[in-house]
Amino acid sequence: MLVPVQPSGAPSVVTSRLDAPWSILRLTAAGVGARAGSAVTTADGMAVPDGTTLISERDSADVLELLADGSTRVVGTVAGVAPGGEGGLLGLAALAAEAGSPGTWVYAYFTSDSDNRIVRMQLQGAPGALALGAAEPVTGGIPRASNHDGGRIAFGPDGMLYATAGDAGNREGAQSTDYLGGKILRMSPTGAVPADNPFGNLVWSLGHRNPQGIGWDSRGRLWAAEFGQDTWDELNLVTPGSNYGWPVVEGAAGDPRFVDPVQQWPTDEASPSGLAVVNDTVFIAALRGERLWRWVPDSGQPATPWFVGEFGRIRDVAAGPDGTLWFLSNNTDGRGDPGIDDDRLWQVALAPAPG
């Protein structure tokens, strides 16, 4: 049984002066998206040290490599990104190579001038000089707008790629299985529709407003964080074919047609973005709420806030090295109040939670 964890001590800075950072991608051989017996390698066969980290920047469309001294360098600029409002270069994910196959793929979700789409690029070169190869399309046609673009991607324990898609301002479309917005999507690593998807297309679940953070616990359960409108932000347990109610309901409504959230917060306390599950403990990055939320499934206890107002807007959270938690401030995205060294990647130790 995994022991729940919580932050311990004061966070420290890993790197600073990032420009509207959006996603943390830690490349680990045993990480999400890696196959059994796989290794993190580049397309030319170079081994990448376990824990190499990439960071996406929304408006520049740059993918950064975090170096050992805490500085960063540009690995590549994703072509075709049309930043504006909440859109731009958003989520990153990785799929490690099988033995004898080309190197690790880095996946990117981004807003183009016509849609939101996902591409993949082979990682090339050696650490300290990594580069991204030419982009290959995975899927497109996900509705775009100046807001509600979703944008988080991750490989599940089933080896499939999941993506969060906002409603792009089409509220009613969130209830239609023919509209890709307002959904959580599921696809093969090359963008094909899996045979067991519930509606015969990429739609895995519907009735979402602007879902972003996704992650799985040790039982394979999918948790997703979602921006509400005026009343409630949500954390949902996502199951295939389920309807989460937007725009008919917001938050827990007790309506048998829809699935109620497992946790909800007033919108000024959350605006949840990235999500990480560490030792079956769910951590959620909150933008407007300027905090990290921590929740333990099946504990019967409500979520608890950490670091309220200390670091400004928080965009993403991820498991860090050596039993730590990493999180990204997001004060340079046009809605925050950046300090001289913002934005920053922070690290805090994790320790077993009491009781």
Disulfide bonds with the S-S distance in Angstrom:
none
